[in-house]
Amino acid sequence: MSALLFAAQRLTAFVLAFAVAIHLATILYAVHGGLTAGEILGRTRGNLAFLAFYGLFVAAVSIHAPIGLRNVLREWTPWRGRSLDVALLLFAVLLFILGFRAVYAVFCA
């Protein structure tokens, strides 16, 4: 793995550790507080902090997951080279588009 991919993997792991902890704490708060789906959507609608936090979460996942999957595929299969990198780049783009689409939908709901 190149030094750039190694650094990106570690940096996004740090971001994800923080983001997952905040996400789980938020879920526990919402469930414990008895919030309904409508109330949750009411709090996220138009909330720029929500958009920024979950946008960062999606971006980190979109970088972290394909790098890890690339390493697994390179270790467990004979798949190497440009085609593997292009396939995982497309996977990263797909993750980003679908993830940000979901975040934006909740932001606008």
Secondary structure by P-SEA (a helix, b strand, c coil): ccaaaaaaaaaaaaaaaaaaaaaaaaaaaaaaacccaaaaaaaacccaaaaaaaaaaaaaaaacaaaaaaaaaaaccccccaaaaaaaaaaaaaaaaaaaaaaaaaaac
